[in-house]
Amino acid sequence: LLETGHDILFFWVARMVFFGQKLLGKLPFKEVYLHPIIRDAHGRKMSKSLGNVIDPMDVINGISLEGLHDQLCDSNLDYKEIDKAKQGQKQDYPDGIPECGTDALRFALCAMCQGRDINLDILRVQGYRFFCNKIWNATKFALNYLNSGFQIPSGNNLIGSESLIDKWMLSRVAFAVAEANKGFETYEFTLTTTVIYNLWLYDLCDVYLEHLKSVFASNDPVGIKAAQATLFRTLNIGLRLLSPFMPFITEELYQRLPSAKDDLVKIPSICVSSYPEVEDCNWRDENVENQMEFIQKLAKAIRSARSDYNLPNKTKTEVYIQCSDKTYTDITKNFIPVLQTLAYCSKVAIDSEIPTGCTIITVSDKCEAHLLLKGLIDPSKEISKLEKKFGFLEVTSSKLTQSMNIPDYTTKVPIEVQQANSEKLLQVNAELERLRNAIEALKLM
């Protein structure tokens, strides 16, 4: 395999093929991976004459705006162009370039590896630095649960006492392994980075670790043991999936994972451990994933309603679920502990009598939730707040509708602007409907 840029395909790659055939009688490589060309945030080619070249070390270590200016003065750029280049730097990096680290830069470049060009956005690189922080904190937090008495599960089979949320987490791990390997095989590095990012941030941190707080606070040794095994497998595989992109942080955390005391041959480094294979992770369960997807949708709807009434997370509420389809009723019953954690609820009741003082949350045509607000809010104050927000959104909706009804709108306005306006109008109208229902519910209290 040869990896190179497309700009030298005929200048250099073709000559390598010619000389290989002529001098050795064979091709020097069988495949050529053409990576994108890195440009600045505006899509311009990095050029010394433009003064827009970004030194990778400046992204890794960070640099002030004054430091960037000093580099221009020390370069061979014509003094007439220095002021223009300084203005460009001031516009793009008013506070300089933040320290992002090697792992974040490497991950960002691979995550943006689509098409023929990469418009390097430093803010996106910085976002992956925050992702590194999330990985670090999540792993350190999770290791508190893997105490000295923890025993590493042998083999790849389930231990048999996993809860539904444990099975869901392992299923998401198996999905990530399959997609990551597929991305490497097809050179779609964006696919690999996206699935790994989602596994760590949305599946492990946002859902599973949050739920484990209640599991480890309980007096259920069987459930705790299953959760520990699931958590260890997730961390171990998650770090190995991430290692090619972030070798430094994954090595540091991998060394902190528990190891079996009877291991005759201990793998000394994550760099020489095997990359996770699909065959080693036979935990995929799409049925459990579909059920959990519904629970997450339900929890999101409840959290959104809580936000409408400005209820903080520490304020626990009661929720009454009613489903017209027995399938959804059964799913909700099976995931009550998970729903309580994700939706910040002290009580989840299903198909029971609904008390007065509730607001209705429509989740789907077959399921609705009733959030108990009585005693938690001042209806008159909340109505005033919501009506103010409602008025603002009504003006926004009216302006958007007016702009979309001008003559020749479909021919004069660019397609992407039309699409953006349509999407925004749908969002605004959906929010208006939500606020209207909330206000009506408050008036009944």
Salt bridges, closest charged atoms under 4 A:
GLU3 OE2 - HIS35 NE2 3.49
ASP40 OD2 - ARG44 NE 2.78
ASP92 OD1 - HIS42 NE2 2.70
ASP117 OD1 - ARG39 NE 2.76
ASP203 OD2 - ARG172 NE 3.12
GLU210 OE2 - LYS213 NZ 3.22
GLU252 OE2 - ARG256 NH2 2.70
GLU289 OE1 - ARG172 NH1 2.73
GLU289 OE2 - ARG284 NE 2.65
ASP308 OD2 - ARG434 NH1 2.55
ASP325 OD2 - LYS366 NZ 3.63
ASP330 OD2 - LYS326 NZ 2.84
GLU368 OE2 - HIS370 NE2 3.13
GLU382 OE2 - LYS385 NZ 3.89
ASP408 OD2 - LYS412 NZ 3.90
GLU431 OE2 - LYS389 NZ 3.42
GLU431 OE1 - ARG434 NH2 2.45
GLU433 OE1 - ARG436 NH1 2.73
